[in-house]
């Protein structure tokens, strides 16, 4: 045997040994099936999935048993001679009736499950879910509406040359800054839509998956039976940061939900009053708030870099014509976006104060030295 072949075999044995050695340590996290269902619909979906799996395994067992038996007992070396026939009424009936029975066995529970999935009537709470590149907006009504984005620490860690060990981050890329909060044992209806491209709202433990389509509102629902934190993701390939668009839902008791809702409403009222006030903000105040938005809620650095250096084909903000040019053009770009590009419109994502702050930050950070923007300027440009 050649030296080359010996090297290949050695490498193969080493890799096999590493794989076998790792089985024991990783077995606790090794799962091949669905997440544990925590809703009645999710259990129906799971049971239907297992029914189909067992039917498929049964069919495979019968087919492969017949194939193996035929190969062994009817091979040429045993002198087997093929039968010469053209039609068999029994075979025709069998391969028509048996698949029909199997399809009926699957269709009945599948139809029942589909009916349950689509039944959004008699809901206790309605939440509007809007997908946008690359975050989610949750609107409860009564003034409570907020954006949920990838956790800032996770966002920084995923950047090229971040120097952060992502293996030390718990729930890496599955953590957000603002969770969706719903009460336990209450029927919650989701109205799912999109502001830009097609997204998909997917929470596997709930058995919920619904496309978010621009200009169209889809409906789905859930009734979660256990309190806790549940994680999902956008399940539609929606663009550059598709992989960084997680969903985190916190299910709490009804009493805790009411407390949370009152607090969230008060925060929204304070933020709205602050944004709508005619106060003239100092440059230092705008820069501090703008940096937080740029690196957090706005998620701007995901495309433009932590220091405005730009990433791949996405433009840099250091010394650019937009960030150092007329403020009106800069505001137009951020507020209304740029159709046909990944630059989203932030008019419905940030309030006037937040927009003024992040634009001021971009115009005066990293060596840029341009004019500042006040909330009143944003209000006038809308």
C-alpha positions in Angstrom: 0.0 0.0 0.0 1.3 3.5 -0.9 2.3 6.1 1.6 -0.5 8.3 0.3 -3.1 5.6 1.0 -1.6 5.1 4.5 -1.9 8.8 5.3 -5.5 8.9 4.1 -6.4 5.9 6.3 -4.6 7.4 9.3 -6.5 10.6 9.0 -9.8 8.8 8.6 -9.1 6.7 11.7 -8.2 9.8 13.7 -11.4 11.6 12.7 -13.5 8.5 13.4 -11.9 8.3 16.9 -12.6 11.9 17.6 -16.2 11.5 16.5 -16.7 8.4 18.6 -15.0 10.0 21.6 -17.3 13.0 21.4 -20.5 11.0 21.3 -20.7 10.5 25.1 -20.1 14.2 26.0 -22.6 15.5 23.5 -25.3 13.0 23.8 -27.2 15.1 26.4 -27.8 17.8 23.8 -28.2 15.5 20.8 -31.8 15.6 19.6 -33.4 14.5 16.3 -37.0 15.3 16.9 -39.3 18.4 17.4 -39.0 20.7 20.4 -41.1 19.7 23.4 -44.7 20.8 22.6 -46.2 23.3 25.1 -49.5 23.8 23.3 -52.4 21.5 22.2 -51.8 22.4 18.6 -48.1 21.6 18.8 -48.9 18.2 20.3 -51.3 17.5 17.5 -48.6 18.4 15.0 -46.1 16.2 16.8 -48.5 13.2 16.9 -49.3 13.6 13.2 -45.6 13.8 12.5 -45.0 10.6 14.4 -47.9 8.8 12.8 -46.5 9.6 9.3 -43.0 8.6 10.4 -44.2 5.2 11.6 -46.3 4.6 8.5 -43.3 5.4 6.3 -41.1 3.1 8.4 -43.6 0.3 8.1 -43.8 0.7 4.3 -40.0 0.8 4.1 -39.7 -2.3 6.3 -42.2 -4.2 4.0 -40.6 -3.1 0.8 -37.0 -3.7 1.9 -37.9 -7.1 3.4 -39.4 -8.2 0.1 -36.5 -6.8 -1.9 -33.9 -8.6 0.3 -35.9 -11.8 0.3 -36.2 -11.7 -3.5 -32.5 -10.9 -4.0 -31.4 -13.8 -1.7 -33.9 -16.5 -2.8 -34.5 -15.7 -6.5 -30.9 -15.0 -7.6 -29.5 -16.5 -10.8 -27.0 -18.6 -9.0 -29.9 -20.6 -7.4 -31.4 -21.2 -10.8 -34.4 -18.9 -10.4 -36.5 -18.4 -13.5 -38.6 -15.3 -13.7 -42.4 -15.8 -14.0 -44.0 -14.7 -17.3 -47.3 -12.9 -16.6 -48.8 -9.5 -17.7 -51.8 -8.8 -15.5 -52.9 -9.7 -12.0 -56.2 -8.5 -10.7 -55.2 -9.2 -7.1 -52.0 -7.1 -7.4 -54.0 -4.3 -9.1 -56.6 -4.2 -6.3 -53.9 -4.5 -3.5 -51.8 -1.6 -4.7 -54.9 0.6 -5.1 -56.7 -0.3 -1.9 -53.7 -0.3 0.5 -52.4 3.3 -0.5 -56.0 4.5 -0.3 -56.4 3.2 3.2 -53.0 4.8 4.2 -54.0 8.2 2.8 -57.3 8.1 4.6 -55.5 7.2 7.9 -53.3 10.3 7.5 -55.9 12.6 6.0 -58.4 12.4 8.9 -56.0 13.6 11.7 -54.3 16.0 9.3 -57.5 17.7 8.4 -58.5 18.0 12.1 -55.1 19.5 12.9 -55.3 22.0 10.0 -58.8 23.1 11.2 -57.4 23.7 14.7 -54.4 25.6 13.4 -56.6 28.1 11.5 -59.2 28.6 14.3 -58.4 32.1 15.6 -61.8 32.8 17.0 -62.6 33.8 20.6 -59.1 35.1 21.4 -58.2 36.7 24.7 -55.5 38.9 23.3 -54.4 40.1 19.8 -50.8 41.1 19.0 -49.8 42.5 15.6 -46.4 41.1 14.5 -44.5 43.0 11.8 -41.4 41.6 10.2 -38.7 44.0 9.1 -35.1 43.7 8.0 -34.0 42.3 10.4 -36.1 42.6 13.5 -39.7 42.2 14.7 -42.2 44.8 15.8 -44.9 43.9 18.3 -48.0 46.0 18.6 -50.4 45.2 21.5 -52.6 48.3 20.9 -53.4 50.9 23.6 -50.1 52.6 22.9 -47.9 49.6 23.6 -45.7 48.9 20.6 -42.0 48.2 20.4 -39.1 46.7 18.3 -37.4 43.4 19.1 -33.8 43.1 17.8 -30.9 40.7 18.2 -29.3 41.2 21.6 -26.5 43.9 21.2 -23.8 41.6 22.8 -24.7 38.8 20.3 -24.7 41.3 17.5 -21.2 42.5 18.4 -19.9 39.0 18.8 -21.0 37.8 15.4 -19.1 40.6 13.6 -15.9 39.7 11.8 -12.8 40.0 13.9 -14.9 40.8 17.0 -12.4 38.9 19.2 -15.3 37.5 21.3 -15.5 33.8 22.0 -19.1 33.0 20.9 -19.0 29.5 22.6 -19.1 31.3 25.9 -22.3 33.2 25.1 -25.5 31.5 26.3 -28.2 31.1 23.6 -25.9 32.6 21.0 -27.9 34.4 18.3 -31.2 33.4 20.0 -31.4 36.4 22.5 -33.2 39.7 21.9 -33.3 43.1 23.6 -37.1 43.1 23.9 -39.0 39.9 24.4 -42.6 39.3 23.3 -44.6 38.8 26.5 -47.9 36.9 26.6 -50.0 35.4 29.4 -50.2 31.7 30.1 -53.3 29.7 29.3 -54.8 32.6 27.3 -55.7 32.4 23.6 -53.4 34.8 21.8 -54.1 35.8 18.2 -51.2 37.0 16.1 -51.7 39.2 13.1 -48.6 38.7 11.0 -47.4 41.1 8.3 -44.2 42.7 6.9 -42.9 46.1 6.2 -40.4 45.1 3.5 -39.7 41.6 2.3 -41.3 38.2 3.1 -40.4 36.9 6.6 -41.8 34.0 8.6 -42.8 34.0 12.3 -41.8 30.6 13.6 -42.1 29.4 17.2 -41.6 25.6 17.1 -42.6 24.8 20.7 -45.9 26.4 20.0 -46.5 24.8 16.7 -46.7 28.3 15.1 -45.3 29.2 11.7 -46.8 31.9 9.6 -45.4 33.9 6.7 -45.2 37.7 7.1 -46.0 39.1 3.7 -45.8 42.9 2.7 -49.3 44.3 2.2 -51.1 41.2 3.5 -52.1 40.2 7.0 -52.0 36.5 8.0 -53.5 35.1 11.2 -52.4 32.5 13.6 -52.8 31.8 17.3 -51.5 30.0 20.4 -52.4 29.0 23.9 -49.3 28.2 25.9 -49.8 25.8 28.9 -46.4 26.4 30.7 -44.7 29.6 31.8 -41.1 30.1 30.6 -39.0 31.5 27.8 -39.3 30.1 24.3 -37.1 30.7 21.3 -37.7 30.7 17.6 -36.5 32.5 14.4 -37.5 33.9 11.1 -37.9 30.9 8.9 -37.9 32.7 5.5 -34.7 33.6 3.7 -35.2 37.4 4.0 -31.8 38.9 3.2 -28.3 39.6 4.6 -29.1 39.2 8.3 -31.7 36.5 8.1 -29.8 34.4 10.5 -29.8 37.1 13.1 -33.5 37.7 13.4 -34.5 35.6 16.5 -37.9 35.5 18.3 -38.0 35.2 22.1 -41.4 34.8 23.8 -41.7 35.1 27.6 -44.9 33.4 28.9 -45.9 34.7 32.3 -48.8 34.4 34.7 -51.9 36.5 34.0 -51.1 38.8 37.0 -47.5 39.3 35.9 -48.7 40.1 32.4 -51.0 42.8 33.6 -48.2 44.3 35.7 -45.8 44.2 32.7 -48.4 45.7 30.4 -49.0 48.7 32.7 -45.3 49.3 33.0 -44.7 49.0 29.3 -47.6 51.4 28.6 -46.2 54.0 31.0 -42.7 53.7 29.4 -44.3 54.2 26.0 -46.2 57.3 27.2 -43.0 58.8 28.7 -41.0 58.1 25.5 -43.8 59.6 23.3 -44.0 62.7 25.5 -40.2 63.1 25.4 -40.0 62.7 21.6 -42.9 65.1 20.9 -41.6 67.8 23.3 -40.2 71.0 21.8 -37.0 70.7 23.9 -33.8 71.6 22.1 -31.3 68.8 22.9 -27.5 69.4 23.4 -25.0 67.7 21.1 -23.7 65.6 24.0 -27.2 64.4 24.9 -27.9 63.5 21.2 -24.6 61.8 20.8 -25.0 59.6 23.9 -28.5 58.5 23.0 -27.5 58.1 19.3 -24.7 55.8 20.1 -27.0 53.5 22.1 -29.4 53.4 19.2 -26.7 52.9 16.6 -25.3 49.9 18.5 -28.5 48.6 19.9 -32.1 49.2 18.9 -31.4 50.6 15.5 -28.9 47.8 14.6 -27.1 50.2 12.2 -23.7 48.8 12.9 -24.8 45.4 11.5 -24.3 46.9 8.0 -22.2 49.9 8.5 -19.7 48.6 11.1 -19.1 49.3 14.7 -16.9 52.3 13.8 -18.8 53.3 10.6 -16.2 51.5 8.5 -18.8 49.7 6.4 -19.1 45.9 5.9 -18.6 44.1 2.6 -20.8 46.0 0.0 -22.5 48.1 2.6 -21.2 51.7 2.6 -19.0 53.2 5.2 -20.2 56.2 7.2 -16.8 57.7 7.9 -16.4 60.8 5.7 -19.3 59.7 3.4 -21.2 62.2 1.3 -24.4 61.4 3.3 -23.0 61.8 6.8 -21.0 64.9 6.1 -23.3 66.4 3.5 -26.6 68.3 3.9 -28.6 67.1 6.9 -31.8 67.0 4.8 -30.5 64.3 2.6 -29.2 62.3 5.6 -32.6 62.5 7.3 -34.4 61.4 4.1 -32.1 58.4 3.8 -32.7 57.3 7.4 -36.3 58.2 7.7 -37.6 56.9 4.3 -34.9 54.4 3.4 -33.6 53.7 -0.1 -35.9 51.5 -2.2 -34.2 48.7 -3.9 -31.4 48.5 -1.3 -31.0 47.0 2.1 -31.4 50.4 3.7 -34.7 50.2 5.5 -37.0 53.1 6.3 -36.8 53.9 10.1 -39.9 56.2 10.1 -42.0 53.5 11.9 -39.1 52.0 13.9 -37.8 55.0 15.8 -39.5 58.1 17.2 -38.4 61.6 16.3 -36.0 61.9 19.2 -34.3 58.6 18.4 -34.0 59.4 14.8 -32.5 62.8 15.6 -30.1 61.2 18.0 -28.8 58.4 15.7 -28.4 60.8 12.7 -26.5 63.3 14.9 -24.3 60.4 16.1 -23.5 59.3 12.5 -22.7 62.9 11.5 -20.3 63.5 14.4 -18.7 60.2 15.3 -15.5 58.6 14.1 -14.0 61.9 13.1 -17.0 63.2 11.2 -17.8 66.8 12.1 -21.2 67.9 10.7 -24.3 69.6 11.9 -26.6 68.2 14.5 -30.3 67.3 14.0 -33.1 68.1 16.5 -36.4 66.1 16.9 -38.2 69.1 15.4 -36.2 68.7 12.2 -37.3 65.1 11.9 -40.9 66.1 12.6 -40.8 68.7 9.8 -39.2 66.2 7.3 -41.8 63.5 7.7 
